[in-house]
Amino acid sequence: MCLLCVAKSSSWSSPRRAFLLLAGAAVATPLLAQVDVGESSRLRTLVPAAELEGAASKQYVQMLEQARAKRALAPDSHLQLQRLRAIASRIIPHATRWNDRARQWKWEVNLIGSQQINAFCMPGGKIAFFTGILDKLKLTDDETAMVMGHEMAHALREHARERIAKSQGTGALLSLGASLFGLGQIGDLAANVGTQLLTLKFSRDDEVDADLVGLELGARAGFNPAASVTLWEKMGQAAGGGGAPGFLSTHPTGPDRIARLRENVPRVKSLYEQGRARR
Ligand SMILES: [Zn+2]
């Protein structure tokens, strides 16, 4: 995306948004969004959302069981986990603006003991943070909310559906579709797709989309959007320190990313002030 275009187009004067408003086609883009992102990709509709969310849920349970077996799953009483859940509970009420399916999602937040700098939100609202991202980057609540908002945005904007639609052969997609009618082997396919979910690498456009939607989600929940800038600066420093598995390998940071966020902070400032007043 051209930085200049982002700077010049306001939410209301953008011809694309005006068209969407007129056409009533902004199904996946809330009309009152302050950040300028388009509709979710139509390609994603090739992968049934309910099936993918079911596969993600299974994969999430499996991952938690593995962590529990290694005594690496934080108990409910863990202070960092309580902090994560408190942050999530403030952001979640704003999620349906971006995806109506989120009304039915059973959101979960867990903390895994691992030195990896990592966090994710699987389709259907299954969130996990690794202790490494909180400890190594010494994230403030605002910065943590920006990571969470970013990851929730990937799920809400259904980037995994789009990625899988692009990566799967047509045959596999047809089988996944057929399974809806009781014809396919959904068990195996769901397991395969579920495994993929943990290693998905999103496109650059998906990352821009998640940055901006996440920024707005966090601001609406009353978290300081300026923290998105310090967050990515910290990520950059961590990446520069060598050895960057997990999040950093799938989320390259750089001047473009930080400049785009910095430019968008003023757009969500009033949302942040309203969100903070509600706290
Ligand atoms: Zn991302």
Boltz pocket constraint, residues with backbone or C-beta under 6 A from the ligand:
constraints:
  - pocket:
      binder: B
      contacts: [[A, 150], [A, 154], [A, 202], [A, 206], [A, 207], [A, 210], [A, 250], [A, 251]]
      max_distance: 6.0
